[in-house]
Amino acid sequence: MGSHAGAWEPENTGSAIPQEQRNKRVYLHVIPTSSSWLNLVERFFGVLTDKQLRRGVFTSADELEQTIIEFCLFDCC
């Protein structure tokens, strides 16, 4: 077991659910345990959505972009 992918390899390569019974809409993605940066990005977009975008009405892409820039400069931190 000299490979570095040991933590990524499942203990059992077989599936507990037969292929024909699996939900085709559900996809599980393995993410690294060091994904705290990903959590921060997700949180940032959540706050941006809640505070600025959800109730906003934007008539152009430029207006949307300007709103996001203003949020990043003044309301983000």
N, C-alpha and C positions, 0 to 999 in steps of 0.2 A: 504494500500500500504506500508506495513512494510518491503518489501523485498529490498535487496540491488541491485537487477537486474533491477530496474526501468528504468535506462538510456538505458538498452539494449533491453527493450521490445518495440516493435513498437506500434505506436498509433493505427493503424488499422491492425488487424491480417489478413485481406483479401488482396489478391494481385490485383494490378491494371491491370495485364496482365493475361489472362486465361492460365491455365497450358498447353494447347495444342499449344499456340502461343509463348511460351517462347523459347528463344534460348538455346539449350541444351549445347552449348560450353561455355557459359558465366556463371561464378559462382561468386557471390558477397560474400565477406568475411568481417565480422565486425571485426575491430581492435580497441583496446582501444585508447582513446584520448591521453594517456600517452605513445605513441609508438615512442617517439623521438629516443630512442636507436635503434629501428628498422630502422629508417631513416638513422642513422649513419652507421649501418652495410651495408645497401643497397648502400649508397654513397661510402663506402670503397671498396666494390666489383666492383662498377662502375669504380672507379679510377684504381683499379688493372687491370681490363679488358682493359681499354683504354690505359694505360701506358705500360703494360707488356705482357698481354696474347694475345691480338688481332693480333698482328703482329708476335708473336713468333712461332717458330717451335720447338716442343719438341719431342725428340725421345724416351723418357721414362718417367714414372711417377716420378722417382727420379729427373730427370732434371727439370720437372715442379715444383715439390716440392721445389727444391733448388732456383728456380727463384722467387717463392712466398715468401720464407723465406728472401731472399736478398732484395726484395721489402719492406717487413715489417721492416727490420732492417735499411735500408739506404734511401729509396725513399719515404716512406709512409708519413712522417711528414714534 
